[in-house]
């Protein structure tokens, strides 16, 4: 096991969408959605499309970095759970309302999903889930 500094994560591609930013890394994606956006199924299809471009043949994770407040149509999760190669879904926020919303969102998404206060902990969990996924 390495004890030295971790290597810098390189963004493979960054997408500026009307709802916010999606950063694609080697085996995971990070979203930062804009303040006040409503994430609808139509907008989620853009993200699903990005995942199909970059992760068609390999497992990946998704980190939702909740810096801003926005609304999510929970039916999105029934489509996301159909992505067999999406092995980890992490939400990162320090806001109590996001913690409460997570409990509701988790009811709609029956695959591995976890809430984190610190981004690095979320990233470690996502990487571990991808490595150990069948």
N, C-alpha and C positions, 0 to 999 in steps of 0.2 A: 504494500500500500504506500502510495506517495505521500510524503509529508511536506513537500515543497509547495510553492504557490500554484494555484490552479491556473491552467492556461486560459487566456482571454477567449471568451465566447465570440465567435464571428457570425455576424448576421449574414445569412445567405441572400436574403431579399427582404426589402421593406415595402409594404403596400400602404399608401395613403388612400383610404376609402372615405366616403362621405360620412361614415359613422365614427371613424377614428383610424388608428394605426394598427397594422398587423406586422409583426416582425417574425420572420421565418429563420430558424436556426437549423442545424444539421438534423436533429430529431425531435424538435418541439417548436411550437408557435407561442408568441406572446401577444395578447391584445391589450390595447389601451383605448377605450372608447371615449368619445367626447361627452362633455357635460350635457345632460338633458336629452340625449339620444334615446329613442325607443328601438331596441333591437328586435326586429320582426323576423319572421321566417324568411322573407324575401332577402333581407340583409344577411341573415345567417347563411343563405345559399352562396353568397360571395365568399364567405370564410370556408365553407365546405369545398368550394371550387378551388380555392388556394391550397387547401390540404390535399386535394386530389392531384394537383400539379406537382407538389413537392414530395408527397408521401404515398404515392399510389401503391408502391410495392413494399412499404416498410412501416413498422410501428412508429407511432409518435405520441407526444403529449401536448396538452394545451394549458397555458397559464393565462388566466384572466386577471390582469393587474388593474384593480379597481381604484384608480386615482380619483375618478370623477363619479358623480351620481348619474345613473341612467336606468331606464326601465327595460325589462327583458320579458318577452312573451314566453312563458314557460313551455309552450308546446314545442319550442325549438329543441328541447332536450329529447323528445321522442324521435326526432330526426338524427340528432347527434349520436344517440346510442346505436343507430344502425351502422355507424362507421366502425367496422370490426377492428381496424388498425389503430383507432384512438384508444390508447391504453391507460391514460391518466388525465384527469381534468382537475386543475388546481385553481383556487380563487385566492387572491392575495389582497388583503385590505386591513386597515386598522380601525375601520368604522363599525360601530356596533350594529347599525342598520344592515350592513352587508352580512354580518354574522347571522342575523335573524333571517334575511332573505336566503342565505345559503341553505338553511334548514328546509325552507320551502322548495327551493330549486332541487335539492337532493331527492325529494319525493318524486320528482319527474324524471330523474336520471339515475338508473339503477346500476351504473358501472362505477369503477373507482373514481371517487370525487372527494376532495379534501380542502379544508379551509386553512389558510396560513396568514400569520401576521407579518412574517418576514419572507421576502422574495427568495433569498438563498435557500431557505428550508423547503420552500415549494419546489424549487428547481431540483434539489437533491432527491426529493420524493418522486418527482416526475421521471427523472433519469433512472432511478432504481426500478420504478414500475415498468419502464420501457425495456430495461435490461432483462428483467425477470419474466416478462410477458411471453406467453406461448406463441 
